[in-house]
Amino acid sequence: MGPALAASLRLAGHRPVAVSAVSDASRRRAEQLLPDVPVVPPADVLRRSELVLLTVPDDALPELVAGLADTGAVRPGQLLVHTSGRYGAKVLDPALRAGALPLALHPAMTFTGTPVDVQRLAGCSFGVTAPEELRLAAEALVIEMGGEPEWIAEENRPLYHAALALGANHLVTLVAQSMELLAAAGVGAPDRMLGPLLGAALDNALRSGDAALTGPVARGDAGTVAAHVAELRRHSPGTVAGYLAMARATADRALAHGLLKPELAEDLLGVLADGAGGTGGTDSSGDTPGENR
């Protein structure tokens, strides 16, 4: 994320003066997106900069901030920006006590470490948290990077970040599992098959929310769901728990919005309960449970 944000700020007229990179991969990203910018230790980045981007993993951020403040590298009036989704501005309190100006700017975007990341920032929403007196400065930086600022209260940062992880990170897992299962079913190009379907589903969901729910759970097709559970248990047992959890959540939402008829929900929820208990396979007659319901 760091090189992409710095490259975007460079396009807006800022001048990157230093970057810190430890691993070979991070050094390659810096060389690709920030050519000719010297690679130096973190404390040296602060000593050279008026605006500093801290783009480290969430769990590493508090210790890094405290350590930089203890070294005396933080200067009064220095803009110190972290990009963690989990934390707001308070994690920067050690630097604030040293006179820095704390900003939390989290782009709601996934990063590849390639130049395409800079293009993706155009129109990207940023979760912004900062002291009220720095709100305009924070929002201005986001706009300079081509993003759209979205103000997130300090106490809401963990919930905000959980929502993004639920929607984006778990989506990758679901898509990867779906592609594996399609390949196992003999589909030669799972990505080509899923692309239009998932694109349409995402567009419908963003436009219509729960009204976009379709499929056997929303219809109350208990027999079909039972067959799904049986096949998943046979071919990919590791996907069963996720399927059941998402099916139950889908059923709850479909019921609440009048899409799933209550008279069909009972059989469906029974199938899901049986599946969770490990009885989602075939019964002694060879029929899939619920098939003839």
N, C-alpha and C positions, 0 to 999 in steps of 0.2 A: 504493500500500500504506500509506503513512504516515498519511493521514487516516482510513483504515478502522481501523487499529490504535489510533490516538488516540481515535477515537470509541468504540471498544469499551472502552478503558480508562476513558473518561468514564462509561460505563454502570456500571462497577465501582466508581465513587467517586473516581477520579482527576480532577484539574482541569487541563485543557490551558491553558497560559499563553501560548504563542507557537508559531508555525509559520513555516517558511521555504518559499517557493514562488517559482520564477523564471519559468517559462513561463506563458502565459495559461491553458493547460489545467490545470496544477497549481494555479493560483490559483482556478480555478473549482471544482476538487475540494475544495480547502480551504474555500471559502465554503459549499459544499453540505454537507459532513460536519462541519465545525468552524465554524459560524457564530459571529460575534463574537469569534473568537480572532484576535489581531493577527498580521499577516504581517510578519516582520522578517528581517534577515540571519542566517545560521547562527550566527555568534558570539553574537549577542544572544539567540538561543534558548537557548544553553548558559548564558548568564549569568542567565537567568530561571528555569531549570528544575533540579529535583532528579533527574528521570528524563528522559533524552534518547533519542529514537528517530532513528537514522540510516538513512533509507530511500532510499538512492541506488543507481544501478547499480553492479554489482560492481567494474567497472574504475575507477570514480571513488572508491571507498571508501578505499583506502590514502592517497591524496593528501589527501582531505578530513580524515581523522583526524590526519595529520601536521600539516596546516595549522592545524587547530583547537588542537592541543596547542602549536604554536609561538606562537600569538597570546596564550596564557595564559587562554583562555576556559574551559578545563577546570578544574574545581574538585575538590579532595580530597573523597572520599566521594560524588561524583556518580555515579549509575548511568548508564552509557553503553551503549546497546543498538543493535547493528546487525542488519539483517534480511537480509543476504546469505546465499544458500545455499552459495556457494563457500567463504567464509572462516569460520574458527572465531574464537576469542577473541584469538589472537595478533596479528591485524591491528590490534587496539586497543592494542598495547603502548605506542605513544607517549602515549596518554591514561592508560594504567596508570601510567607513570612520573610523570605529573602528579598521580597520586592518585585517578584515576577507578576505578570498579568495572566491569569489562568483561563484557558478556554478548552472546552470539550467539543470536538467536531468529528462526528462519526458518520462516514459515508455509508449509506445503505446499499452497498454494492459488493459483489464478489470480485476478487482480483486474481489475475493470471500471472502477473509479473512481466507482462509484455506491453508494447506501446498501445495495444487496443484498450488498455485500462484508462488511458488518458481520454480517449474518445467516449468511453462509457460514463465518464463523470458529467458529461453534458446532460442536464436535466435530472441528475441523480439527487435524491433527497438526502440531506444531512441531519442527523440528530444533534441539535445544538444546545449546550448547557454552559452557562457562564454567569458571573455576577451581573446584575442588572446594568451597571455602568459600562460593561464591556459587550453588551448585547449587540450593539450596532457594529462594533469591530468584528465580532464573530460572524455575524451575518454577512458582512462585506467580504470577508475572506471566502466564505462559501460561494457567494455570487461570483467572485473573481475566478473560482475554479469551475464555473459553469453549473454549479449545483443550486438546489433549492433548499433554503434553511427551514427546518421544522423545530420549533422550540420544545424541548423536553425538560420537565421539572427534575431537579436533582433526585428526588425520592422515587421518580418513575423510571430511572435509567435501567435498573435490572429487568423490569417488566417489558420495557421497550425492546431491550436486547433479546429477551426470551421470545418475544413475538417474531422478531426477525429470524432467529435461529429455527423456530418452529416452521416458518414458511419457506425459508431458503435452504438451510442446511439439511433438514429432513427431506426436502423435495429431491435433493440429489440422491439420497439413499433410496427413496421410493422409485425414482426413475431407473437407477442402476439395477435394482431388484427386478423391475418390470422387464428391462432389456434382457436380463439373464434368463428369465422364465420364457420369454418369447423365443429366444434362441433355443432353449431346451424343447420348445414345442415345434421347432423346425422352421421358424421364420428366418429368412436369410438376411434381412436388413432391419433389425428391430428399431434402429434409430430412425430410419425413413418411415416406418409404420407409426411410431409414436409421435414424431414431430408435429404433424398436422393435428392429431388428436389432442395432445397436451397443449399445443398453442391455442386451440379453440376452447379447451376447458379452462385454461388460465384467463383468457379474455372474457369468457362468460362469467367466471367467478368474480373477477374484478368489477365487471359491470353490474352483476345481478346478485352477488352474494349467494345465500342459501337457495335462492330460486333457481340457481344453475345446477343444483344437485340432480344427477341422473343415475341410471344403473340399477342393478338388482336390489341393493339395500334400500334405496329411495323408493323403489316400486314395491318392496315387500316380498320379493321372490325368494322365499326361504329355501326352496329346493336347490336353486341355483347357487345360493351362498353356501349351502352344505356341500355341494359338489366342489366348489372352489376350495373349501377348507380341506376336503379329502385329498384333492390333487396336490395342494400345497404341502400337506403333511407327508405325502408320498414322495414328492420330487424336491421339495425345498423346505424342510422343517423349520429352518431358521426364520422364514418369512411369516409363519403362522401367527405368532404373537402380534406382530405389527398389523397384519391383515385384520385380525379380530378387534384390536384396539381401535383402528380407524373405522371399521364397520360399525362398531358400537357408537362411536362419536358421530358418524354419519347418520345412523338411525335416530339418535337423539335429536339431531338438528332437523332431520326430515320430519320427525313427529312434531316438533315444536312449530314448524312452519307449515303444517298441514299437507305436506307432500306424501308422507307415509300414512296410510290408513291404519287407525288403531287396531282394527280387527285382523290386519295382516302382521302387525308389529309383534304380537305375542309369539307366533310361530318363529318369526325371524329371530327374536331375542333368545328364544329357546335354543335355536341352532347355534347361535353365538356362544351361549353358555355351555352347551355340549362341546363345542370346539375348544373352548378354554379348558375344559376338563379332560381333553385328550380323547374324546369320543367322536371326533369329527370325521372318522373314516367310514368304512362300510359296516353294516350290521350283519348278523349271521345269515341273512338271506341273500347277501351280496348287493343289496340296494343301498344307495347312499341315503342316510337319514334325512327325512324331510322331502325326498325327491317327489313323492306323490301327494304332498300337501297342497 
